[in-house]
Amino acid sequence: MSRQEILLESGTNELEIIEFYIQEEGSDREPSYFGVNVAKVVEVIESPDLEASPAARHPSFLGTLAHRDRVLPVIDLGVWLSLKRQTIGHEVILVTQFNQRTTGFLVTGVTQIHRLSWQEVNPPGRYVSTLDSNCITGMARIEDHFVLLLDLEKVVSDLDPDFGAEASEIEGRPGEGRWALVVDDSGVMRHMVQENLERAGFSTVIRDNGEEAWKFLTGESPGRPGEPERVDILVSDIEMPRMDGYSLTKRIKEHQELRAMPVILFSSLITQELRHKGEAVGADDQISKPEFASLAERALALIGERKPKGVDLEIA
């Protein structure tokens, strides 16, 4: 099987990341290496001279560029990460597209693209997860250094107060008595999905990666106090350490007891071009972040098509 075929197949628990770095001030300092899913990067361009405006909402916002017949907002990722980036000239801008938005991120440079298994990506260590920006969702050792995977959705949501502000289209609390398993490695998104569903009456179980969710569903990991013995629906991100949303969905749909549970993939990676990946693993619905307005309604519609008592977990 060719490399391209592997990457186009869903449920292989693999991803491609583009690795980039930020060089901090001080010649003796090693660069800080980061990565994002290559599917979110449209192109890499050389940065013109940009300076933050004193009137900007956040010091990391560098204004906008005219790029390919559109206005491109640019964020200095070093400033946002509280890193004192050294100005060396020939810096680059990662032009990204996710959450139905196009955004540029200024970094020092790009190294290369890597293909990894999600099993190689571990949740952030205690030190990393306590950074003020709290935007590291995973870390992987590549050659002789660690690469930190960034939660760019948090960057955008922190800088845009309207992000995810759509009101639910549901009136009342029709989800009362229903349990939703919410799986996302981004703390910001977990909170927003949980809040959206609970506003509609759902009770929620939260896990931060596909592996933890799978162990909960199959009883390999006991539930926490107050958690149910059944769930009615799964709402899952796609990009997660250890096991991604495609692999989790594929396992569920191949499992004799769990396959009846509806699965919604809720991710910034869901586009018309990539929707076929979710269909290939059996996802019942796919919603692009941050379309929160219809999430609870679509969850209830799927539950209504399934047996009323949810799916019993394999808890001994």
C-alpha positions as CSV (number, residue, x, y, z in Angstrom):
1,M,0.0,0.0,0.0
2,S,1.4,3.4,-0.9
3,R,1.9,6.3,1.5
4,Q,-0.9,8.2,-0.2
5,E,-3.3,5.3,0.1
6,I,-2.6,4.9,3.8
7,L,-3.2,8.6,4.5
8,L,-6.5,8.6,2.5
9,E,-7.9,5.6,4.4
10,S,-10.0,6.4,7.4
11,G,-9.5,4.6,10.7
12,T,-5.8,3.9,10.5
13,N,-5.1,6.1,13.5
14,E,-2.5,8.1,11.6
15,L,-2.0,11.8,11.0
16,E,0.4,14.1,9.2
17,I,1.7,17.1,11.0
18,I,3.7,20.0,9.7
19,E,6.5,20.8,12.1
20,F,7.5,24.4,12.7
21,Y,9.6,26.3,15.2
22,I,9.9,29.5,17.2
23,Q,13.4,30.7,17.9
24,E,13.6,32.6,21.2
25,E,15.9,35.4,21.9
26,G,19.4,34.3,23.0
27,S,21.8,32.5,20.6
28,D,22.3,29.6,23.0
29,R,18.6,28.7,23.2
30,E,17.2,25.7,21.3
31,P,14.2,26.5,19.2
32,S,10.7,25.4,20.5
33,Y,9.2,22.9,18.1
34,F,5.4,22.7,17.4
35,G,3.1,20.9,15.1
36,V,-0.4,21.1,13.6
37,N,-2.3,18.8,11.4
38,V,-1.2,19.3,7.8
39,A,-4.9,19.2,6.7
40,K,-5.4,22.6,8.4
41,V,-2.5,24.3,6.6
42,V,-3.3,25.7,3.1
43,E,0.1,27.1,2.4
44,V,3.2,28.6,3.9
45,I,4.2,32.1,2.8
46,E,7.1,34.5,3.6
47,S,6.0,37.2,6.0
48,P,6.3,40.9,5.2
49,D,7.2,43.3,7.9
50,L,4.4,43.3,10.4
51,E,4.0,45.1,13.7
52,A,1.2,44.9,16.3
53,S,-1.0,47.9,16.7
54,P,-1.2,49.4,20.2
55,A,-5.0,49.4,19.6
56,A,-5.2,45.7,18.9
57,R,-7.5,43.6,21.0
58,H,-4.5,41.3,21.9
59,P,-0.8,42.0,21.5
60,S,-0.4,38.9,19.3
61,F,-2.7,40.3,16.6
62,L,-0.6,41.8,13.8
63,G,-3.4,43.1,11.6
64,T,-4.4,41.8,8.2
65,L,-2.9,41.0,4.9
66,A,-4.4,41.1,1.4
67,H,-3.8,37.5,0.3
68,R,-5.4,35.8,-2.7
69,D,-8.4,38.1,-3.0
70,R,-9.2,37.8,0.7
71,V,-8.3,39.5,4.0
72,L,-6.0,37.3,6.1
73,P,-5.8,38.1,9.8
74,V,-2.3,37.3,11.2
75,I,-1.4,36.2,14.7
76,D,2.1,36.2,16.1
77,L,2.2,32.8,17.6
78,G,5.3,33.5,19.7
79,V,3.6,36.4,21.5
80,W,0.5,34.3,22.1
81,L,2.6,31.5,23.6
82,S,4.5,34.1,25.7
83,L,7.8,33.3,23.9
84,K,10.2,36.1,23.1
85,R,10.7,35.3,19.4
86,Q,13.9,36.4,18.0
87,T,13.5,38.6,14.8
88,I,15.8,37.1,12.2
89,G,14.1,38.0,9.0
90,H,12.5,35.6,6.5
91,E,10.0,34.5,9.0
92,V,7.0,32.6,7.6
93,I,3.2,32.7,8.0
94,L,1.2,29.4,8.2
95,V,-2.0,30.1,6.3
96,T,-4.5,27.8,8.0
97,Q,-8.1,27.0,7.3
98,F,-10.3,25.4,10.0
99,N,-13.6,26.2,11.8
100,Q,-14.7,27.8,8.5
101,R,-12.1,30.5,8.9
102,T,-8.8,31.4,7.3
103,T,-6.1,32.6,9.7
104,G,-2.4,33.3,9.4
105,F,0.1,32.4,12.2
106,L,3.6,34.0,12.2
107,V,6.4,31.6,13.2
108,T,10.2,31.5,12.7
109,G,10.3,28.7,10.2
110,V,9.0,25.3,9.0
111,T,11.1,22.1,9.2
112,Q,9.2,19.3,7.5
113,I,6.0,17.1,7.4
114,H,5.9,14.0,9.5
115,R,3.5,11.0,9.4
116,L,2.7,9.6,12.9
117,S,0.5,7.2,14.6
118,W,-1.8,8.7,17.2
119,Q,-0.3,6.1,19.5
120,E,3.0,8.1,19.3
121,V,1.2,11.2,20.5
122,N,0.9,11.4,24.2
123,P,-1.3,13.8,26.3
124,P,0.7,16.8,27.4
125,G,2.8,16.4,30.5
126,R,1.9,18.1,33.8
127,Y,4.3,21.0,33.1
128,V,3.1,21.6,29.6
129,S,-0.5,21.4,30.5
130,T,-0.1,24.1,33.1
131,L,1.3,26.7,30.7
132,D,-0.7,30.0,30.8
133,S,-1.9,29.5,27.3
134,N,-3.1,25.9,28.0
135,C,-3.1,25.2,24.3
136,I,-0.9,22.1,24.0
137,T,-3.0,19.0,23.2
138,G,-0.3,16.4,22.7
139,M,3.4,15.8,22.4
140,A,5.5,13.5,20.3
141,R,9.2,12.7,20.2
142,I,10.6,13.1,16.7
143,E,14.2,12.3,16.2
144,D,16.1,14.1,19.0
145,H,13.5,16.6,20.2
146,F,9.8,16.9,21.3
147,V,7.2,18.4,19.1
148,L,4.2,20.0,20.9
149,L,0.8,19.8,19.1
150,L,-1.1,23.1,19.3
151,D,-4.8,23.6,19.9
152,L,-5.2,26.4,17.3
153,E,-8.9,26.4,18.0
154,K,-8.2,27.8,21.5
155,V,-6.1,30.6,19.9
156,V,-8.9,31.6,17.7
157,S,-11.6,31.3,20.4
158,D,-9.5,33.4,22.9
159,L,-9.0,36.2,20.3
160,D,-12.6,36.1,19.0
161,P,-15.3,36.6,21.6
162,D,-18.0,35.6,19.0
163,F,-16.4,32.1,18.5
164,G,-19.0,29.4,19.2
165,A,-21.5,32.0,20.4
166,E,-24.4,30.7,18.3
167,A,-27.4,30.0,20.5
168,S,-28.9,26.5,20.4
169,E,-32.0,26.1,18.2
170,I,-33.7,23.9,20.8
171,E,-36.2,25.2,23.2
172,G,-36.7,23.7,26.7
173,R,-34.8,20.6,27.9
174,P,-35.8,17.8,25.6
175,G,-32.6,15.9,26.4
176,E,-33.6,15.2,30.0
177,G,-32.7,11.6,30.9
178,R,-30.3,11.2,28.0
179,W,-26.5,10.7,28.4
180,A,-24.0,11.9,25.9
181,L,-20.3,10.9,25.9
182,V,-18.3,13.9,24.9
183,V,-14.7,13.2,23.7
184,D,-12.3,16.0,22.8
185,D,-8.7,16.8,23.7
186,S,-9.3,20.5,23.8
187,G,-10.4,21.8,27.1
188,V,-12.1,24.8,25.5
189,M,-14.1,22.7,23.1
190,R,-15.0,20.0,25.7
191,H,-16.5,22.8,27.9
192,M,-18.4,24.4,25.0
193,V,-19.9,21.1,23.8
194,Q,-20.8,20.0,27.3
195,E,-22.4,23.4,28.0
196,N,-24.4,23.2,24.7
197,L,-25.7,19.7,25.4
198,E,-26.5,20.3,29.1
199,R,-28.4,23.4,28.2
200,A,-30.7,21.1,26.2
201,G,-31.1,18.8,29.2
202,F,-28.5,16.1,28.4
203,S,-26.3,14.7,31.1
204,T,-22.7,14.3,30.0
205,V,-19.7,12.0,30.4
206,I,-16.4,13.6,29.5
207,R,-13.2,12.0,28.1
208,D,-10.2,13.7,26.5
209,N,-9.1,11.2,24.0
210,G,-10.4,8.2,22.0
211,E,-8.5,5.6,23.9
212,E,-10.1,6.7,27.3
213,A,-13.5,6.8,25.7
214,W,-13.1,3.3,24.2
215,K,-12.0,1.9,27.6
216,F,-15.0,3.5,29.3
217,L,-17.4,2.1,26.7
218,T,-16.0,-1.4,26.9
219,G,-15.5,-1.5,30.6
220,E,-11.7,-1.7,30.5
221,S,-11.7,1.4,32.6
222,P,-14.4,1.7,35.3
223,G,-16.7,4.7,35.2
224,R,-16.3,7.5,37.7
225,P,-18.7,8.2,40.5
226,G,-22.0,9.4,39.2
227,E,-21.5,8.2,35.6
228,P,-24.1,6.0,34.0
229,E,-24.1,2.3,32.9
230,R,-25.4,3.4,29.5
231,V,-24.9,6.2,27.1
232,D,-27.3,7.4,24.4
233,I,-24.9,9.1,22.0
234,L,-21.2,9.9,21.4
235,V,-20.0,13.3,20.3
236,S,-16.3,13.1,19.3
237,D,-13.5,15.3,18.0
238,I,-11.3,13.7,15.3
239,E,-7.8,14.8,16.3
240,M,-6.8,13.3,19.7
241,P,-3.8,11.7,21.3
242,R,-3.6,7.9,21.5
243,M,-6.7,7.2,19.4
244,D,-8.4,9.6,17.0
245,G,-12.1,10.0,16.4
246,Y,-12.1,8.0,13.1
247,S,-10.6,5.0,14.8
248,L,-12.9,5.3,17.8
249,T,-15.9,5.4,15.5
250,K,-14.7,2.5,13.4
251,R,-14.3,0.4,16.5
252,I,-17.7,1.3,17.8
253,K,-19.4,0.5,14.5
254,E,-17.6,-2.9,14.3
255,H,-18.6,-3.8,17.9
256,Q,-21.6,-6.0,18.1
257,E,-23.0,-4.4,21.3
258,L,-22.0,-0.8,20.7
259,R,-22.7,-0.4,17.0
260,A,-26.3,0.8,17.6
261,M,-25.0,3.9,19.5
262,P,-25.2,7.0,17.3
263,V,-21.9,8.8,16.7
264,I,-21.5,12.5,15.8
265,L,-18.1,13.6,14.7
266,F,-17.7,17.3,15.7
267,S,-14.5,18.7,14.3
268,S,-12.8,21.5,12.5
269,L,-11.6,19.0,9.9
270,I,-15.0,18.3,8.6
271,T,-15.3,19.8,5.2
272,Q,-16.9,18.8,1.9
273,E,-13.5,17.4,0.8
274,L,-12.9,15.3,3.9
275,R,-16.5,14.3,4.8
276,H,-16.0,10.9,3.0
277,K,-13.6,9.9,5.8
278,G,-16.3,10.0,8.5
279,E,-18.7,8.2,6.2
280,A,-16.2,5.5,5.6
281,V,-16.0,4.6,9.3
282,G,-19.8,4.7,9.8
283,A,-20.3,8.1,11.6
284,D,-24.0,8.8,11.8
285,D,-23.5,12.6,11.5
286,Q,-20.7,15.1,11.0
287,I,-20.7,18.7,12.1
288,S,-18.0,21.2,11.5
289,K,-16.9,23.3,14.4
290,P,-18.1,25.7,15.6
291,E,-21.6,24.9,14.4
292,F,-23.1,24.6,17.9
293,A,-26.6,25.8,17.1
294,S,-27.9,22.5,15.7
295,L,-25.7,20.1,17.8
296,A,-28.3,19.1,20.4
297,E,-31.1,19.0,17.9
298,R,-29.2,16.6,15.6
299,A,-28.2,14.5,18.6
300,L,-31.8,14.1,19.7
301,A,-32.9,13.2,16.1
302,L,-30.3,10.4,16.0
303,I,-31.3,9.1,19.4
304,G,-34.9,9.0,18.2
305,E,-34.0,6.7,15.4
306,R,-32.3,4.2,17.9
307,K,-33.7,2.1,20.7
308,P,-34.9,4.3,23.6
309,K,-32.8,3.0,26.4
310,G,-29.4,3.8,24.9
311,V,-26.4,1.4,24.8
312,D,-25.4,-0.6,27.8
313,L,-21.7,-0.4,28.6
314,E,-19.7,-3.6,29.1
315,I,-19.1,-2.9,32.7
316,A,-18.5,-6.0,34.8
